[in-house]
Amino acid sequence: MTVRVGIVGAGPVGVVAAIACAAKGMQVALLRGGARNRPQPARRDTHPSTLEMLAELGLFEEFRSLGLVARHFQFWDGATKALVAEFDHQVLRDETPYPFVVQNRAAQAVPS
């Protein structure tokens, strides 16, 4: 019996989940939300848990080479342009082999 899986969301996590399921022999339907095509990805950062999944699939090195590695993750107030909070991923160094995010280069070119 073939296991059939539907994954809603074609961002980094959804695509990685679809690849992982397909690698295990599952029949996968990957569905993306919204009716419009975006000029750039909605997500700019890929976080450690997704990087771990990419590594398990043998895709991490290529993925990292296409992005920008960032140790710090910042939250900014769009209206005031003020820094609200900053997270240093190094606090996760004992929890993950990837204590950083990988930023999408294409998303970096889009003005905020």
CORNOR-V320235 format. One line per field, one symbol per residue. phi: phi as a letter, one per 30 degrees, with the letter a starting at -180 (. if undefined). A space follows every 50 residues. Layout:
# CORNOR-V320235
phi: ???
This chain:
# CORNOR-V320235
phi: .ddcbcccjcdedddddddddddciddcccccdiccccdbddccbccedd ddddddcicdeddddcbcdbdcccccdddcicdcabccdddceccbdbda cccddddddddc
